[in-house]
Amino acid sequence: MATILYVDDEPSVGLVLEDTLTRAGHRALGAHNVVEALQILSRETIDLILSDYRMPGLTGLEFLALLQREGYDIPLIMVTGYASIEHAVSAIKAGAIDYITKPIRTQQLELAVEQALEYVKLRRENESLRREVMEFRNERVIVGEALAIRRIQQTVATVAPTRATILLQGESGTGKELFARAIHDQSDRRDRTFIKLNCAALPEGLIESALFGHERGAFTGAVKRVEGAFERANGGTLLLDEISEMKLELQAKLLRVLQEQEFERVGGTSPIRVDVRVIATTNRNLADYAAAGAFRQDLYYRLSVVPIDIPPLRERREDIPMLAYRFAQRTATDVGKEIAGIAPDALQILQSYPWPGNVRELQHAVERAVILTHDPMLQAHLFDQQRGGSIQSLVQQVLSRATPSTLAALNVGSSAPPNGIVLSSLNVDEAEQALIKRALEMTGGNRTRTAELLGISVRTLRNKLNGPARAEVS
């Protein structure tokens, strides 16, 4: 049911309008002139207005202009006589949504009202969707005042309008996808598709199909033709996440697509041309990885037309307070709490913690604190896990600066107690390798349990096992 205001100085016409609207299931409110109509508008929420063109005082056209000037965003149907079609045309040009002619026919009126209300519904849905899109984009705003972040934002603004392929490098959790989204949003492709493909998450046998699609019957289970990521991203942006995990044999096909913007589906023979802007991410140093033969150098050069290194959170500690506050406010809104701020000693803990999981870890820590707190101010005790990590970080810093005499006093290299670990030095990398090796021994090689024991993710453990430490811990 809609609330509809009709404005007409002829009582007989008013009766027809009210009767027709009421029988159609709407609430009808009547006015004889513009003054009465404005009084009703001041106290009622109106969904649609029906206004006669010729009335005492202001005309329907003047009423329409007044509504627009006063900020009333209400669609209006103009009612005109047979001899006044030119008035209807003027009304449409001035912003009326439709017009009907006198004498009023019931079917004509019902159809005009139904179409106008459907238009109102669609417009409101579009406005709601637009607000959601803006809120979603606001969620993707890059927060940070550190010099490194400001420089990256300048680079993003410069390269976004181009077609250059971009390589985003940084540790897990630094926000590489957020920067990729920023590049897309600031490009002329912003209204086209943004497709993300995680090269590390897909089974090895499916990644080629995920990239390029496949034809029906191309392999067992291919019961229909499927478009791949490149085809779906045509005209837009394709994010290849964790590109370093892609197998060497597939890298050659990817290089060809990047160079020629052309590919064939798995099992297909017809070339498909696309216009795709590619952004790749990796948590490795891809140049070193390519030099070691684990990644094609020609593909590395093609991907890194514009390389951007995202700094870890520990190198932009000045951004931690504003990031933490943003995460706190977002979580508070989601769970229905009021958060006034973060206590100074809590911020001190957050800024001294090394954040191996970077911004993602900070977000989770703040979310947990907001959920658990009964205080509008987030207190230090809510971050006890980070407090312990801060102490460990401080100890590492002190030991890294220790003199030989101090190391001798600490008995580095002496025999270990039961279940202990012997270190030949206080090198942090060596200590990490030894811890991983001991944890694997304790769990019988179970990587999931090992990661839990070490307090890291399975992906982080896998990266460490596949890195320089592999020889020592595998």
C-alpha positions in Angstrom: 0.0 0.0 0.0 1.3 3.5 -0.9 0.2 6.8 0.4 -0.9 9.0 -2.6 -1.7 12.7 -2.6 -4.1 14.0 -5.2 -4.5 17.7 -5.9 -7.6 18.8 -7.9 -10.1 21.6 -7.3 -13.0 19.7 -9.0 -14.9 17.7 -6.4 -16.1 15.2 -9.0 -12.6 14.5 -10.2 -11.4 14.1 -6.6 -14.1 11.5 -5.9 -13.0 9.5 -8.9 -9.4 9.7 -7.9 -10.0 8.7 -4.3 -12.4 5.9 -5.2 -10.0 4.4 -7.8 -6.9 4.7 -5.5 -8.7 3.2 -2.5 -10.0 0.2 -4.5 -6.5 -0.4 -5.7 -5.4 -0.8 -2.1 -3.7 2.6 -1.6 -4.2 5.3 1.0 -5.6 8.4 -0.8 -5.2 12.0 0.6 -6.9 14.9 -1.2 -6.2 18.6 -1.5 -8.1 21.3 -3.5 -5.0 23.5 -4.1 -1.3 23.8 -3.7 -1.5 25.4 -0.3 -3.5 22.5 1.1 -1.2 20.0 -0.6 1.9 21.6 1.1 0.2 21.4 4.5 -0.4 17.6 4.0 3.2 17.2 2.8 4.5 18.8 6.0 2.8 16.1 8.2 2.6 13.0 6.0 5.0 10.8 4.1 3.8 10.7 0.6 4.9 8.1 -2.0 3.3 9.6 -5.1 1.4 12.9 -6.1 -1.3 13.3 -8.7 -1.8 16.9 -9.6 -4.2 18.7 -11.9 -2.5 21.2 -14.3 -5.1 24.0 -14.0 -5.9 25.0 -10.4 -6.8 28.2 -8.6 -3.6 30.0 -7.6 -0.5 28.0 -8.6 -0.7 25.7 -11.6 0.4 22.1 -11.5 3.6 23.1 -13.4 4.4 25.7 -10.7 3.6 23.2 -8.0 6.1 20.8 -9.6 8.8 23.5 -9.6 8.0 24.4 -6.0 8.4 20.8 -4.9 11.8 20.5 -6.6 12.9 23.9 -5.1 11.9 22.8 -1.6 13.7 19.5 -1.8 10.7 17.1 -2.0 11.9 14.1 -3.9 8.4 12.7 -4.7 7.4 11.6 -8.2 4.4 13.4 -9.7 1.8 12.5 -12.3 0.3 15.5 -14.1 -3.5 15.4 -14.9 -4.4 17.4 -18.0 -7.4 18.0 -20.3 -7.6 16.6 -23.8 -6.9 20.0 -25.3 -3.8 20.5 -23.1 -1.4 17.9 -24.3 1.3 20.6 -24.7 1.0 21.2 -20.9 1.6 17.5 -20.3 4.7 17.7 -22.5 5.9 20.7 -20.6 5.3 18.9 -17.3 7.4 15.8 -18.4 10.2 18.1 -19.5 10.0 19.8 -16.1 10.3 16.5 -14.2 6.9 14.9 -14.0 7.1 11.1 -14.1 3.9 10.7 -16.3 0.6 12.3 -17.2 -3.0 11.2 -17.7 -5.8 13.0 -19.4 -9.3 14.0 -18.5 -11.9 12.6 -18.4 -10.1 10.1 -16.1 -10.5 6.5 -17.1 -10.0 4.0 -14.3 -7.7 1.6 -16.2 -5.5 4.5 -17.4 -5.2 5.8 -13.8 -4.5 2.4 -12.3 -1.8 1.6 -14.9 -0.1 5.0 -14.5 -0.1 4.7 -10.7 1.3 1.1 -10.9 4.1 2.1 -13.2 5.0 5.2 -11.2 5.1 3.2 -7.9 7.3 0.5 -9.6 9.6 3.3 -10.7 9.7 4.6 -7.1 10.6 1.1 -5.9 13.4 0.7 -8.4 14.8 4.1 -7.7 14.9 3.4 -4.0 16.5 0.1 -4.6 19.1 1.7 -6.8 19.8 4.4 -4.2 20.2 1.7 -1.5 22.5 -0.2 -3.7 24.5 2.9 -4.4 24.9 3.6 -0.7 26.0 0.0 -0.1 28.6 0.3 -2.9 29.9 3.5 -1.4 30.0 2.0 2.1 31.8 -1.0 0.6 34.3 1.2 -1.1 34.8 3.2 2.1 35.6 -0.1 3.8 38.4 -0.5 1.3 40.0 2.9 2.0 43.7 2.6 2.7 44.4 4.0 6.2 47.9 5.2 6.8 50.0 8.3 7.2 53.4 6.6 7.2 55.8 8.0 4.5 56.0 4.6 2.8 52.2 4.3 2.5 51.9 7.9 1.2 54.4 7.1 -1.5 52.6 3.9 -2.5 49.3 5.8 -2.7 51.0 8.4 -5.0 52.3 5.5 -7.2 48.9 3.9 -7.3 47.3 7.2 -8.4 49.9 7.5 -11.1 49.7 4.0 -12.6 46.0 3.2 -12.0 44.8 5.0 -15.2 47.3 3.1 -17.4 47.3 -0.5 -18.6 50.6 -1.4 -16.9 50.9 -4.8 -15.2 51.6 -4.3 -11.5 53.4 -6.6 -9.0 52.5 -6.1 -5.4 55.0 -7.7 -3.0 54.7 -7.9 0.8 54.3 -10.2 3.7 50.9 -12.0 4.3 48.4 -9.7 5.9 49.9 -6.4 4.7 46.9 -5.5 2.5 48.1 -6.4 -1.0 44.5 -7.1 -2.2 43.4 -3.7 -0.7 46.0 -1.9 -2.8 45.0 -4.0 -5.9 41.4 -2.9 -5.3 42.5 0.7 -5.0 44.3 0.5 -8.4 41.1 -0.9 -10.0 38.9 1.7 -8.3 41.1 4.6 -9.5 41.3 3.3 -13.1 38.9 3.7 -16.0 37.9 0.1 -15.4 36.3 0.9 -12.1 32.8 0.1 -13.3 33.9 -3.2 -14.9 34.6 -6.6 -13.3 37.3 -7.2 -10.7 38.2 -10.9 -10.6 40.4 -12.5 -8.0 42.1 -15.8 -8.4 44.2 -17.3 -5.6 46.9 -19.4 -7.3 47.9 -21.1 -4.0 44.3 -22.2 -3.1 43.4 -24.1 -6.3 44.4 -27.7 -6.9 47.2 -28.0 -9.4 45.0 -29.8 -12.0 42.3 -27.1 -12.0 44.3 -23.8 -12.1 44.6 -23.9 -15.9 40.9 -24.3 -16.3 40.3 -21.6 -13.6 42.5 -19.2 -15.6 41.4 -19.9 -19.2 38.2 -21.9 -18.9 37.4 -25.2 -20.6 35.2 -26.7 -23.3 32.7 -29.4 -22.8 34.4 -32.8 -22.7 37.9 -31.3 -22.3 38.4 -33.7 -19.3 36.5 -36.0 -17.0 33.7 -34.0 -15.4 33.7 -31.2 -17.9 30.0 -31.5 -18.7 29.6 -28.0 -20.1 31.7 -25.1 -21.4 33.0 -22.8 -18.6 34.6 -19.4 -18.9 37.8 -18.8 -17.0 39.0 -15.9 -15.0 40.6 -14.1 -18.0 37.3 -14.3 -19.9 35.2 -13.1 -17.0 37.6 -10.2 -16.3 37.4 -9.0 -19.9 37.3 -5.2 -19.9 38.2 -5.2 -16.2 41.0 -6.3 -13.8 42.3 -9.7 -12.9 44.1 -10.2 -9.6 46.4 -13.2 -9.5 47.0 -13.7 -5.8 50.1 -15.6 -4.6 51.5 -15.8 -8.2 54.7 -17.4 -7.0 52.8 -20.6 -6.3 52.0 -21.1 -10.0 53.7 -24.1 -11.6 56.4 -23.4 -14.1 54.7 -25.2 -17.1 51.6 -22.9 -16.6 53.7 -19.8 -16.3 54.6 -20.1 -20.0 50.9 -20.0 -21.0 50.3 -17.0 -18.7 53.2 -15.1 -20.3 51.7 -15.6 -23.7 48.3 -14.3 -22.6 50.0 -11.2 -21.0 51.9 -10.5 -24.2 49.2 -11.2 -26.8 46.0 -10.8 -24.8 44.8 -14.0 -26.4 44.3 -17.6 -25.2 42.4 -20.8 -25.8 40.2 -22.6 -23.4 41.3 -26.0 -22.2 40.2 -28.4 -24.9 39.5 -25.6 -27.3 41.0 -24.6 -30.6 39.7 -21.1 -31.3 41.7 -18.2 -29.9 39.8 -15.8 -27.6 40.9 -12.1 -27.4 40.5 -10.2 -24.2 41.3 -6.8 -22.7 42.4 -7.5 -19.1 44.5 -5.5 -16.7 46.6 -7.9 -14.6 47.7 -7.3 -11.0 49.8 -10.0 -9.3 50.7 -10.4 -5.6 53.3 -12.4 -3.8 54.6 -12.7 -0.3 58.0 -13.7 -1.6 60.9 -11.7 -3.1 60.0 -12.7 -6.6 63.2 -11.5 -8.1 65.2 -13.8 -5.9 62.7 -16.6 -6.5 63.2 -16.2 -10.2 67.0 -16.0 -9.9 66.9 -19.3 -8.1 65.0 -20.9 -11.0 61.7 -21.4 -9.1 59.9 -18.8 -11.3 60.3 -17.8 -14.9 62.4 -14.7 -15.2 60.7 -13.5 -18.4 57.3 -13.8 -16.6 58.7 -11.9 -13.6 59.8 -9.0 -15.9 56.4 -9.0 -17.6 54.5 -8.9 -14.3 56.8 -6.3 -12.6 56.3 -3.5 -15.1 55.5 -1.5 -12.0 56.7 -3.3 -8.8 55.2 -2.0 -5.5 56.5 -3.3 -2.1 54.0 -3.1 0.7 55.8 -2.6 4.0 55.0 -4.8 7.0 53.1 -3.2 9.9 56.2 -3.2 12.1 57.8 -0.7 9.7 54.8 1.7 9.9 54.0 1.6 13.6 52.8 5.2 13.5 49.7 3.9 11.6 48.8 1.4 14.2 46.6 3.7 16.4 44.4 4.9 13.5 44.1 1.4 12.1 43.2 0.0 15.5 40.6 2.7 16.1 39.0 2.1 12.6 38.8 -1.7 13.2 37.3 -1.0 16.7 34.6 1.3 15.4 33.7 -1.1 12.5 33.4 -4.1 14.9 31.5 -2.1 17.5 29.0 -1.2 14.8 28.6 -4.8 13.8 28.1 -6.1 17.3 26.1 -3.1 18.6 28.5 -1.7 21.1 29.8 1.8 21.8 33.6 2.1 21.8 35.0 5.5 22.8 38.6 4.7 22.2 41.7 2.7 23.1 43.6 3.3 26.4 47.1 4.7 26.1 48.8 1.7 27.7 46.9 -0.6 25.3 48.1 1.5 22.3 51.6 1.2 23.7 51.3 -2.6 23.6 49.9 -2.6 20.1 52.7 -0.3 18.8 55.5 -2.4 20.5 54.2 -5.8 19.2 56.0 -7.0 16.0 52.8 -8.1 14.3 54.0 -11.1 12.3 50.5 -11.4 10.8 50.6 -7.6 9.9 47.4 -5.6 9.5 45.2 -8.7 9.4 46.5 -9.9 12.7 45.9 -6.4 14.2 42.3 -6.4 12.9 41.6 -9.8 14.5 43.2 -8.7 17.8 41.1 -5.5 17.9 37.9 -7.4 16.9 38.5 -9.9 19.7 39.0 -7.0 22.2 35.8 -5.3 21.2 33.8 -8.5 21.5 35.2 -9.3 24.9 35.1 -5.8 26.5 32.5 -4.4 28.9 34.2 -1.0 28.9 33.7 1.7 26.2 37.5 2.1 26.3 39.6 -0.8 25.2 42.0 -1.6 28.0 45.5 -3.1 28.0 44.4 -6.5 29.5 42.5 -7.2 26.4 45.8 -7.5 24.5 47.7 -9.8 26.8 48.7 -12.0 23.8 50.4 -9.1 22.2 51.9 -8.0 25.5 53.8 -11.3 25.7 54.9 -11.0 22.0 56.1 -7.4 22.8 58.4 -8.8 25.5 59.7 -11.5 23.2 60.4 -8.8 20.6 62.2 -6.7 23.1 64.4 -9.6 24.3 65.3 -10.4 20.7 66.3 -6.8 20.1 68.4 -6.8 23.3 70.1 -10.1 22.4 70.8 -9.0 18.9 72.9 -6.1 20.3 74.6 -8.2 22.9 78.4 -8.2 23.2 80.6 -11.4 23.1 81.1 -11.2 26.8 77.3 -11.0 27.4 76.8 -14.0 25.1 79.4 -15.9 27.1 77.6 -15.0 30.3 74.4 -16.4 28.8 76.1 -19.8 28.0 75.1 -19.7 24.4 76.1 -23.1 22.8 76.1 -25.0 26.1 74.3 -28.3 26.5 70.5 -28.1 26.7 68.3 -29.3 29.5 65.7 -32.0 28.8 63.4 -31.0 25.9 65.5 -27.9 25.4 67.1 -26.6 22.2 70.8 -25.9 21.7 71.7 -22.8 19.7 75.2 -22.1 18.4 74.4 -18.4 18.4 71.5 -16.0 19.1 70.7 -15.5 15.4 66.9 -15.2 15.2 66.7 -17.1 11.9 68.6 -20.0 13.4 66.4 -20.0 16.4 63.3 -20.0 14.2 64.6 -23.0 12.2 65.4 -24.9 15.4 61.9 -24.3 16.8 60.2 -25.4 13.6 62.3 -28.5 13.5 61.6 -29.4 17.1 57.9 -28.7 16.7 57.8 -31.0 13.6 59.5 -33.7 15.7 57.0 -33.3 18.5 54.0 -33.6 16.2 55.3 -36.4 14.1 55.5 -34.1 11.0 51.8 -33.0 11.2 51.9 -29.5 9.8 48.5 -28.4 11.1 49.4 -29.4 14.7 52.9 -27.9 14.2 51.4 -24.6 13.2 49.1 -24.6 16.2 52.0 -25.4 18.5 54.1 -22.5 17.0 51.2 -20.1 17.1 51.3 -19.4 13.3 49.1 -20.2 10.3 49.6 -23.3 8.2 50.3 -21.1 5.2 53.1 -19.2 7.2 54.6 -22.6 8.2 54.5 -23.8 4.6 56.2 -20.6 3.4 58.9 -21.0 6.0 59.4 -24.7 5.1 59.6 -23.8 1.4 62.0 -20.9 2.1 65.7 -20.8 2.9 65.1 -22.9 6.1 63.9 -25.9 4.2 67.1 -27.8 4.2 67.4 -27.5 8.0 63.8 -28.4 8.9 62.5 -30.8 6.3 
